[in-house]
Amino acid sequence: MLEDEKAVLLYRIMQFLVEIGFQFREADLSQQKTFVPGIAIDRGAFLIDRSRLLYPGDLLHEAGHLAVMTNERRTRIQGDAGKKAAEEMMAIAWSYAAAVYLGLEAKIVFHEAGYKGGSESLIDNFTHGRYIGVPMLQWIGLTAEEKRARELGIQPYPAMIKWVLE
């Protein structure tokens, strides 16, 4: 991806995340160990080091982690969002829904350098309607699977009822 394309994509993602309530601060993260290059979390706000950010889609994934937490917990997060398996699956599903909403290809969030070599499998599953993590997103009220969406008269996942848990 060319630097100009990367900058435009990052701007578009950040604009969406600001619209749904997230905050950003530019930061020099060269002296800080980060889970994802160029991204850290400080009490629920994103610290972004554009010179170190390799994949703009990583920002959607990290936002997915924060989006599925209560606000009280979100504002206590420092560094990275943690490693709870259920939250990881919800973040994966959330980031795909965000990519669809933004009209981005699945490979933007499921890039080849992430997901421990499983990005192609995630792309295949999500693009063919085999969604992991969606039952949990439904359980916390962020989206609805097809059957429940019909009952509610709303669009099913990947459409979202709301983007952030309150």
C-alpha atoms as a printed R data frame, in Angstrom:
    type eleno elety resid chain resno       x       y      z
1   ATOM     1    CA   MET     A     1   0.000   0.000  0.000
2   ATOM     2    CA   LEU     A     2   1.382   3.404 -0.955
3   ATOM     3    CA   GLU     A     3   1.907   5.971  1.797
4   ATOM     4    CA   ASP     A     4  -0.759   8.297  0.358
5   ATOM     5    CA   GLU     A     5  -3.289   5.456  0.217
6   ATOM     6    CA   LYS     A     6  -2.370   4.455  3.756
7   ATOM     7    CA   ALA     A     7  -2.839   8.042  4.991
8   ATOM     8    CA   VAL     A     8  -6.257   8.349  3.309
9   ATOM     9    CA   LEU     A     9  -7.368   5.001  4.720
10  ATOM    10    CA   LEU     A    10  -6.153   5.907  8.206
11  ATOM    11    CA   TYR     A    11  -7.991   9.247  8.052
12  ATOM    12    CA   ARG     A    12 -11.198   7.508  6.982
13  ATOM    13    CA   ILE     A    13 -10.959   4.949  9.780
14  ATOM    14    CA   MET     A    14 -10.123   7.587 12.390
15  ATOM    15    CA   GLN     A    15 -13.009   9.785 11.234
16  ATOM    16    CA   PHE     A    16 -15.442   6.877 11.704
17  ATOM    17    CA   LEU     A    17 -14.035   6.065 15.129
18  ATOM    18    CA   VAL     A    18 -14.313   9.682 16.261
19  ATOM    19    CA   GLU     A    19 -17.939   9.732 15.061
20  ATOM    20    CA   ILE     A    20 -18.751   6.765 17.310
21  ATOM    21    CA   GLY     A    21 -17.014   8.298 20.318
22  ATOM    22    CA   PHE     A    22 -13.346   7.343 20.334
23  ATOM    23    CA   GLN     A    23 -10.538   9.813 20.926
24  ATOM    24    CA   PHE     A    24  -7.042  10.031 19.448
25  ATOM    25    CA   ARG     A    25  -3.751  11.661 20.290
26  ATOM    26    CA   GLU     A    26  -0.639  11.708 18.160
27  ATOM    27    CA   ALA     A    27   2.282  10.176 20.056
28  ATOM    28    CA   ASP     A    28   5.867   9.069 19.669
29  ATOM    29    CA   LEU     A    29   5.694   5.387 20.535
30  ATOM    30    CA   SER     A    30   9.313   4.618 19.670
31  ATOM    31    CA   GLN     A    31  10.206   4.074 23.335
32  ATOM    32    CA   GLN     A    32   7.068   2.124 24.174
33  ATOM    33    CA   LYS     A    33   6.445  -1.574 23.538
34  ATOM    34    CA   THR     A    34   3.109  -1.867 21.750
35  ATOM    35    CA   PHE     A    35   1.067  -4.953 20.934
36  ATOM    36    CA   VAL     A    36   0.291  -3.516 17.488
37  ATOM    37    CA   PRO     A    37   2.884  -1.310 15.741
38  ATOM    38    CA   GLY     A    38   1.994   2.378 15.997
39  ATOM    39    CA   ILE     A    39  -1.018   1.983 18.305
40  ATOM    40    CA   ALA     A    40  -1.320   2.157 22.083
41  ATOM    41    CA   ILE     A    41  -4.237   2.848 24.380
42  ATOM    42    CA   ASP     A    42  -4.234   5.400 27.172
43  ATOM    43    CA   ARG     A    43  -7.321   5.299 29.419
44  ATOM    44    CA   GLY     A    44  -9.592   4.487 26.480
45  ATOM    45    CA   ALA     A    45  -8.032   6.952 24.007
46  ATOM    46    CA   PHE     A    46  -5.851   5.821 21.121
47  ATOM    47    CA   LEU     A    47  -2.256   6.948 20.886
48  ATOM    48    CA   ILE     A    48  -1.191   6.891 17.238
49  ATOM    49    CA   ASP     A    49   2.357   6.991 15.918
50  ATOM    50    CA   ARG     A    50   1.818   7.342 12.177
51  ATOM    51    CA   SER     A    51   5.491   6.644 11.444
52  ATOM    52    CA   ARG     A    52   5.208   3.217 13.087
53  ATOM    53    CA   LEU     A    53   1.669   2.226 12.081
54  ATOM    54    CA   LEU     A    54   1.981  -0.547  9.493
55  ATOM    55    CA   TYR     A    55  -1.651  -1.549  8.900
56  ATOM    56    CA   PRO     A    56  -4.469   1.003  9.320
57  ATOM    57    CA   GLY     A    57  -6.956  -1.873  9.687
58  ATOM    58    CA   ASP     A    58  -5.293  -2.731 13.003
59  ATOM    59    CA   LEU     A    59  -6.944   0.380 14.380
60  ATOM    60    CA   LEU     A    60 -10.385  -1.101 13.650
61  ATOM    61    CA   HIS     A    61  -9.443  -4.303 15.425
62  ATOM    62    CA   GLU     A    62  -8.151  -2.474 18.491
63  ATOM    63    CA   ALA     A    63 -11.269  -0.278 18.489
64  ATOM    64    CA   GLY     A    64 -13.307  -3.476 18.452
65  ATOM    65    CA   HIS     A    65 -11.665  -4.503 21.714
66  ATOM    66    CA   LEU     A    66 -12.585  -1.218 23.354
67  ATOM    67    CA   ALA     A    67 -16.074  -1.141 21.829
68  ATOM    68    CA   VAL     A    68 -17.128  -4.358 23.568
69  ATOM    69    CA   MET     A    69 -16.047  -3.169 27.027
70  ATOM    70    CA   THR     A    70 -18.087  -1.101 29.443
71  ATOM    71    CA   ASN     A    71 -17.145   2.565 29.478
72  ATOM    72    CA   GLU     A    72 -15.912   2.222 33.065
73  ATOM    73    CA   ARG     A    73 -13.500  -0.550 32.068
74  ATOM    74    CA   ARG     A    74 -12.548   1.107 28.772
75  ATOM    75    CA   THR     A    75 -11.306   4.230 30.577
76  ATOM    76    CA   ARG     A    76  -8.915   2.129 32.698
77  ATOM    77    CA   ILE     A    77  -7.140   0.418 29.770
78  ATOM    78    CA   GLN     A    78  -3.435   1.241 29.390
79  ATOM    79    CA   GLY     A    79  -1.136  -0.032 26.632
80  ATOM    80    CA   ASP     A    80  -3.167  -2.711 24.870
81  ATOM    81    CA   ALA     A    81  -6.705  -4.012 25.191
82  ATOM    82    CA   GLY     A    82  -5.890  -7.386 26.688
83  ATOM    83    CA   LYS     A    83  -6.082 -10.983 25.672
84  ATOM    84    CA   LYS     A    84  -9.483 -12.336 26.718
85  ATOM    85    CA   ALA     A    85 -10.545 -14.927 24.123
86  ATOM    86    CA   ALA     A    86 -14.214 -13.883 24.029
87  ATOM    87    CA   GLU     A    87 -13.272 -10.220 23.537
88  ATOM    88    CA   GLU     A    88 -10.818 -11.197 20.809
89  ATOM    89    CA   MET     A    89 -13.573 -12.998 18.895
90  ATOM    90    CA   MET     A    90 -15.931 -10.042 19.377
91  ATOM    91    CA   ALA     A    91 -13.205  -7.621 18.220
92  ATOM    92    CA   ILE     A    92 -12.696  -9.706 15.080
93  ATOM    93    CA   ALA     A    93 -16.431  -9.650 14.304
94  ATOM    94    CA   TRP     A    94 -16.721  -5.953 15.224
95  ATOM    95    CA   SER     A    95 -13.795  -4.970 12.992
96  ATOM    96    CA   TYR     A    96 -15.284  -6.862 10.042
97  ATOM    97    CA   ALA     A    97 -18.634  -5.111 10.551
98  ATOM    98    CA   ALA     A    98 -16.805  -1.769 10.651
99  ATOM    99    CA   ALA     A    99 -14.928  -2.618  7.443
100 ATOM   100    CA   VAL     A   100 -18.207  -3.517  5.708
101 ATOM   101    CA   TYR     A   101 -19.803  -0.294  6.983
102 ATOM   102    CA   LEU     A   102 -16.859   1.713  5.597
103 ATOM   103    CA   GLY     A   103 -16.896  -0.185  2.285
104 ATOM   104    CA   LEU     A   104 -13.433  -1.681  2.869
105 ATOM   105    CA   GLU     A   105 -12.169  -5.040  1.737
106 ATOM   106    CA   ALA     A   106 -11.879  -7.711  4.431
107 ATOM   107    CA   LYS     A   107  -8.109  -7.863  3.870
108 ATOM   108    CA   ILE     A   108  -7.795  -4.352  5.348
109 ATOM   109    CA   VAL     A   109  -8.617  -5.747  8.801
110 ATOM   110    CA   PHE     A   110  -7.582  -9.352  8.178
111 ATOM   111    CA   HIS     A   111  -4.160  -8.587  6.673
112 ATOM   112    CA   GLU     A   112  -1.524 -11.234  6.057
113 ATOM   113    CA   ALA     A   113   0.728 -10.114  8.923
114 ATOM   114    CA   GLY     A   114  -1.952 -10.577 11.571
115 ATOM   115    CA   TYR     A   115  -4.034 -13.290 13.168
116 ATOM   116    CA   LYS     A   116  -1.182 -15.785 13.555
117 ATOM   117    CA   GLY     A   117  -1.356 -16.813  9.909
118 ATOM   118    CA   GLY     A   118  -5.125 -17.192  9.934
119 ATOM   119    CA   SER     A   119  -6.096 -14.103  7.960
120 ATOM   120    CA   GLU     A   120  -7.082 -16.001  4.785
121 ATOM   121    CA   SER     A   121  -9.307 -18.299  6.829
122 ATOM   122    CA   LEU     A   122 -10.992 -15.289  8.482
123 ATOM   123    CA   ILE     A   123 -11.521 -13.611  5.110
124 ATOM   124    CA   ASP     A   124 -13.021 -16.809  3.702
125 ATOM   125    CA   ASN     A   125 -15.288 -17.357  6.708
126 ATOM   126    CA   PHE     A   126 -16.572 -13.800  6.991
127 ATOM   127    CA   THR     A   127 -17.090 -13.242  3.270
128 ATOM   128    CA   HIS     A   128 -19.124 -16.468  3.141
129 ATOM   129    CA   GLY     A   129 -21.307 -15.613  6.128
130 ATOM   130    CA   ARG     A   130 -19.578 -17.838  8.676
131 ATOM   131    CA   TYR     A   131 -19.203 -15.322 11.462
132 ATOM   132    CA   ILE     A   132 -17.299 -15.997 14.651
133 ATOM   133    CA   GLY     A   133 -17.946 -13.736 17.604
134 ATOM   134    CA   VAL     A   134 -21.361 -12.551 16.436
135 ATOM   135    CA   PRO     A   135 -23.395 -14.451 19.058
136 ATOM   136    CA   MET     A   136 -21.420 -12.615 21.748
137 ATOM   137    CA   LEU     A   137 -21.922  -9.243 20.025
138 ATOM   138    CA   GLN     A   138 -25.628 -10.035 19.933
139 ATOM   139    CA   TRP     A   139 -25.607 -11.044 23.608
140 ATOM   140    CA   ILE     A   140 -24.206  -7.618 24.619
141 ATOM   141    CA   GLY     A   141 -26.711  -5.820 22.363
142 ATOM   142    CA   LEU     A   142 -24.477  -4.493 19.583
143 ATOM   143    CA   THR     A   143 -25.920  -6.499 16.687
144 ATOM   144    CA   ALA     A   144 -28.363  -9.270 15.828
145 ATOM   145    CA   GLU     A   145 -27.923 -12.494 13.933
146 ATOM   146    CA   GLU     A   146 -30.310 -13.153 11.053
147 ATOM   147    CA   LYS     A   147 -33.123 -14.886 12.997
148 ATOM   148    CA   ARG     A   148 -33.107 -12.341 15.828
149 ATOM   149    CA   ALA     A   149 -32.851  -9.446 13.361
150 ATOM   150    CA   ARG     A   150 -35.994 -10.681 11.578
151 ATOM   151    CA   GLU     A   151 -37.816 -10.820 14.926
152 ATOM   152    CA   LEU     A   152 -36.705  -7.237 15.692
153 ATOM   153    CA   GLY     A   153 -37.347  -5.975 12.164
154 ATOM   154    CA   ILE     A   154 -33.772  -4.759 11.728
155 ATOM   155    CA   GLN     A   155 -30.852  -5.517  9.434
156 ATOM   156    CA   PRO     A   156 -28.742  -8.512 10.548
157 ATOM   157    CA   TYR     A   157 -25.009  -8.576 11.182
158 ATOM   158    CA   PRO     A   158 -22.775  -7.163  9.727
159 ATOM   159    CA   ALA     A   159 -25.146  -4.236 10.349
160 ATOM   160    CA   MET     A   160 -24.799  -2.994 13.907
161 ATOM   161    CA   ILE     A   161 -27.506  -1.818 16.317
162 ATOM   162    CA   LYS     A   162 -24.911   0.344 18.013
163 ATOM   163    CA   TRP     A   163 -21.144   0.461 17.782
164 ATOM   164    CA   VAL     A   164 -20.064   0.825 21.398
165 ATOM   165    CA   LEU     A   165 -21.187  -0.851 24.613
166 ATOM   166    CA   GLU     A   166 -22.237   1.731 27.168
